[in-house]
Amino acid sequence: MEFNKLGNSGLSVSKIAYGNWINHGGKVDEDTAINCVKAALDVGITTFDTADVYSDTKAEEILGRSLQGIRRASIELCTKVCHPTGNGPNDRGLSRKHILENCHASLRRLQTDYIDVYYAHRFDPTTPLKETMLAFADLVRQGKVLYIGVSEWTSEQITRGAALARQLNIPLIASQPQYSMLWRVIETDVIPTCQREGLGQVVWSPLAQGVLTGKYLPQQPVPAQSRANSPAGKPFFNKLAQRWMTDNVLTAIQHLKPIAQELDLSLAQLSVAWVLQNTNVSSAIIGASSPEQVRENTVAASVKLEPEIMKQIDNVLEGLVEFDPSKTG
């Protein structure tokens, strides 16, 4: 495994992070989930990503159990707050009440005393940003959170948050956006803003919701064992992956396979390696439904793609890539 500093901070993160959205508490049983975490540790992954809302809080619980016995200082444990975790009016958003209560709940579920990076899972337009940042600042002062991050915030929102973080003297160091060969909307303004403000990118869905594995074929039914046919995966698939389920996109992806084969890589490995070529990307989050997938995708951490290969990829995907910064993941 290789490591990068996260933004302008002193925190090192593994270039491949293990994330447990969809799988833990959903697609796979707990024994398999635990084995996937063990495989991640075995290949040198130290950065683990989850959220309070994943699988109705079960994902945090399973990750907490999976990491028992591991020296806490040897890993970076990251989670998020914002989305609804209950039916009450204060069970969502970035109010002081919701942030503090959910941080304490996440700590209990993860069986830890502190969170390395605590993300605002989305921007909350219903709460004053100063209230949100003050709540994060108090958690940092209390030692319950070491660093702050944001997920899917716009350039303007990041700029405002970073200004308050400086005033409060707290470390806002990470942005967690969607990023892949097909989805490059952060390149226009989010990445330049984060460069200016000192935030690193910890990107999710480098495989474009599994589409960049090549398993979905043009004019063919969706594989029976895929996320698209999983009860846990259908809402996720319909919202995010459907945009890519067109014959022209799926055909182009099949044309990427010879490029991967030339490098002795799988298409999944090529796709994860592609996002890591961007020097602004500190880490790429992978999910897995088996230990074998963890081991396979981790190979991407050490892959260097030459400019000619990057150009070949762009040529294959020309006209199919989303760059519009107004689009959301």
N, C-alpha and C positions, 0 to 999 in steps of 0.2 A: 504494500500500500504506500501511496505517496500522500503528502499533506500540504495544505496551503494555509496561510494566515487568512483569517476572515476579515475582509475589509482592511482598515487601517489599525485594527486591534492587534493585541499580542496573542489572541486565541488561535491555536492551530486546529484545523478540522481535516478529517480524512476526505480525499478527493471524491470518494464514493461514500455517500451517507445511506444508512438503511432506514426506510420509511415504512410505516405500518398502516397507512390508509387502505381501506377496502379489505385487506387480507386478515389482519388480526381481529378476531371477533366477528368476522364475516365469511370470507371465502374459504379459509382454511381452519382446521381444528387447532386447538391450543398446542397440542404436542408438536404439530408441524411448525407452528409459529415459533415455538421455543427452539426447535432445531434450526430454523432459518436464522434466528438471532445468534445461535452458537456458531453457525457457519460464517456469519458476518464477522464475529469476533475472531474466528480462526484465520480469516483472510486479512485481518488487520484493520477492519472498519472500526472506528472509534466514535463516529457521530451517528446518533440515533434520533429520528424525527417522528413526532406523533402530534396529536391534538386532542383537546378535551372532548370534542364532538365526534371523533372517529368511532364508528360502531357504538354510538350512544354511550361513550366513556369506557367501553370494554377494551378498546385498543390500548389505552394508557394502562389499565390494570394488567393486561397480558404482558405488555412490555416491561412493566415493573417486576412482575414475577420472573420473566425471562432473564433479567439482568441481576437477580439476586446472587450474591456470592462474588460478583465482579467488583474489583477495586474501583470505588466511585471516581477517584481522581483520574482514572485511566480512560474514561469515556466522556463524551459531550452529549448531554441529554437535553433535547429541545422539545418544547411543546407550544401550544397556541391557545389563544382566547379570543372570542368574539361571537361565534355562531351560537344558536340556542342550545342550551343544555337542560332546559325545562320548559314548562308552560307559562310561568309567571312573567310579568312585564319586565322584571329585572334579571331574567335568566338569559340575557343576550346582550350583545353590544360591548362597548368599551367604557361603560360608566365605572366610577371608582368602586361601587358596590360589587358589580359583576367581576371586575378584574381581581379584586382582593379575595373574594369568596371562591372564585374558580381556581385561582393560583393555589390556595390552600387545599382545595379538593384534588387538584392535579398532583400536588406533592404527596398526598395520602395514597392516591392510586399508583403513582410511580414508585412509592416506597423510598423516597429520597428527601434530603433536607433542603436541596436547592435545585434550581433549573439553570442550565448553562446559558441557553438563549431562549427567551420568552417572546413569542411573536404575537403581534396584533394581527389576527387571522385575516381580517379585512378592515377597511376604514369605516368608522362609524359616524355618519353625518348627523346623527341625533344627539351626540354628546360633544361638549366643548373639547377641543383637542388638548387644551391645557389641563383639564381634569384627567384625561387619559394619561398624559405624560407624567403628571404628578403622582398618580397611582403607581405607575411603573417605577418612578423614582423612589417612592417609599419602599417598594419591594427590593430594589437594589440596595438601598441604605440598610435594610434589615438582613441582607445576605441571603434572601430567599431566591433571588434572581441575580445572575452575574452580568448578563448582557441583554439588550433589547433588540428585537427585530420586527420587521413588518412583512406582510405577505399580500401581494397583489395591490399595493398602493400605487397611485399614479405619481408621476414626477412632481407635480405640484404638492401633493400630500406628503411625499417624502421630504421635500424642501421645508415645509412648515414643521413637520415632526423633528427634523434635524436641528432646526433653529431652537426649538424648545428644549431638545436634549442638551444642546450646548449651554443654554441658560441654566438648566438644572444640574449640569455637570454629570450626566449619566451616559453610558456608552451605547449609543444606537449604532449597530455595526453590521446588520444583515438585512437583505431584501430576499424574500422567497417568492419568485414569480414562476410562472410556467415558461418553459423554454425548450425548444427542440428544433431539429432541421426544418420542420414545417411551421412552427409557431415562433416567430422572431420579433414580436411586437415590442419587446423591451429594448431592442437595439437603438431605436430612434431617440428616445429621451430618458427612459428610466436608467439605463446604464450610464449615460453621461452625467445625470444628476447624482447617481450613487458614487461615481468616481469623485465628483466634487465634494460630496458630503462624507466620504470615507466608508461607505457600505459595500460589502461584498455580496455576490449573488450565490444563494444556495437554491438551485433550480429544481423544480418538480416536473414530473412527466417528460423526461428526456426521450422517452419512447412514444410520445404522442398518444397516450392512453393505450399503448400496446400495438398501435397501427404500424409503427416502425420496426416491429419484429418481423414483418412480412407474413404473418400468419393469416391475415385477411386477404383473400384473393379476389380479383375482379370477376364479376359474374358467377361467383360461387357463394353458397350459403355460409353463414357464420359458423365456425367450428363449435361443436356441441359443448366442449369444455372451456370455452373462452369466457371472459368476463361478460360479454354481451348476452350470454345465456345463463348467467349466474344471477339468482335473485338479489344478492348483495350488490352486484355490479351494474344492473340495468339502469338505475337512475344516473349513475356516474357515466355509463357508456352513452346513454341517450343525450345527455347534456353536452359532453365534451368531445366524444369520439365521432359522433354522427357527422360532423363537418368533414371528416376525412373519408367517410365510407362512400366514395364515388369511384367509378371505374377508372377515371383518368388519374386520380391520386394513387389508387391501389396498383395500377399498372406501372406508374412511375416508380413506386417503391420496389416493385419486383426488379426494375432495371438498376436499382442500387446493389442488388445482390452480387453481381460480378465484381463490383468495386470492393465489396467486403471480402469476397473470396480471394481476390488478388492479394489482399493483406493478411490472409489466413485468419479472418475474423468472421464472426456471425454478424448478421445485420443488426442485432441488438447491441453487440459490442461496438460496432461502427457508430451507431447512433448515440450511444452514451459518450464515446470518445469524441464525437463531433462537438458536443456542448462544452466539453472540457478544454477544447482548443481555444476557447474564448478566455483570455487572461483575466477577465472580470469575474469569471465563474470560479468561486472558491470550492464548491462541492456540488455534485449531482446526486439527487435522491433517487434510489431505486427501491422498488417493491419486489416481493418475491412470493411465490406460492410453493416453492421447494428450495431446499438448500442448494441444489444444483444450479438453480437460476442465480442465486447469490454469487456462487463461485464463478459462473460464466461471465456475468456482467461486470464483476470487479476487475477483470482483465483490462477493461477500458482505461483504468487509472494510469496505466503506464504506456498507453498508445500515443504516438506522435504522428499526426496526419500532415503530410507535406502539402504545400500550397496547391500543387497540381491535383491532389486528391480532393481537396476542398472545392476546387474549381469544377472538377468532374461532378461532384455532388450537386453543386449549384446548377450546373447545366441540366442534369436529370430532372431537378425539381423546379426549373424555371416556370414561372407563371402560376405555381401552386402554393407558394409560401405566403403566409400571412405576416405582413409587416405593420399594419395599421395600428398605431398606438391607442386609438379609441376603442379597440376591441378588448374584451376581457375574457379571461380564462374560465 
